Amino acid sequence: MDTDPQAIMATEEKTKEQKREGRYDDTRRAFEELSPEEQARFLLEATASSLMRGIEFVAGAVADEMESAVRKAREKSEEAASDAENEPKEPPADAEASGDEATPEDKSNGGP
């Protein structure tokens, strides 16, 4: 008996494939035994079911991507807000350049 894990997995996969092929053949034969009306109904139901599964899959993927985009935007916004809070407060550039900054003495004497 083979105890190699890869060989065991390969054998299991082969067995599963054979079962799928057997079920497919059985289903195919059963389908051929249906009347044309039953075949048409079966095909319509199978198509509708497949479409619904596809739509559900795509909707789930879109929802996941939208959630991810919103989460990333929120993180960037929070990061920007945090950076803005942590920036040192500097006086306006025009007050420094003109030298018109009011000193406490100016304020008491009615200055700027």
MODELLER restraints for C-alpha pairs under 7 A, 6 or more apart:
rsr = mdl.restraints
at = mdl.atoms
rsr.add(forms.Gaussian(group=physical.xy_distance, feature=features.Distance(at['CA:31:A'], at['CA:39:A']), mean=6.65, stdev=0.5))
rsr.add(forms.Gaussian(group=physical.xy_distance, feature=features.Distance(at['CA:95:A'], at['CA:101:A']), mean=5.88, stdev=0.5))
rsr.add(forms.Gaussian(group=physical.xy_distance, feature=features.Distance(at['CA:102:A'], at['CA:112:A']), mean=5.61, stdev=0.5))
rsr.add(forms.Gaussian(group=physical.xy_distance, feature=features.Distance(at['CA:106:A'], at['CA:112:A']), mean=6.68, stdev=0.5))
